[in-house]
Amino acid sequence: MTNEEREDVLQLLANYENMARAVESLIHRLKLDADFNSGSPRYREQLRDLTELVPVWRQYAVNVRVKFMLERRSTLRGETPPRDATDTPGD
């Protein structure tokens, strides 16, 4: 992966995190609105889907950032990244 591609991925992760915060803010505001019935059939499923997306976006961002960090550390040390467990000698 090139540095430019890596930056694009990091920007996408930042967008996911911003969307997660926006969804959390929306849900919080809707809960405070006495005129909004979050349990109504019209909104219940959509709100549930949005609520379930937030941790998925956050976990994905964490996983990718950790992967990038480990790759950068191994590159700075001059080490080769760990071989995949599925690799066989001679590949």
Secondary structure, DSSP 8 states (H G I E B T S, - for coil): --HHHHHHHHHHHHHHHHHHHHHHHHHHHHHH-TT--TTSHHHHHHHHHHHHHHHHHHHHHHHHHHHHHHHHHHHHHT------TT--TT-
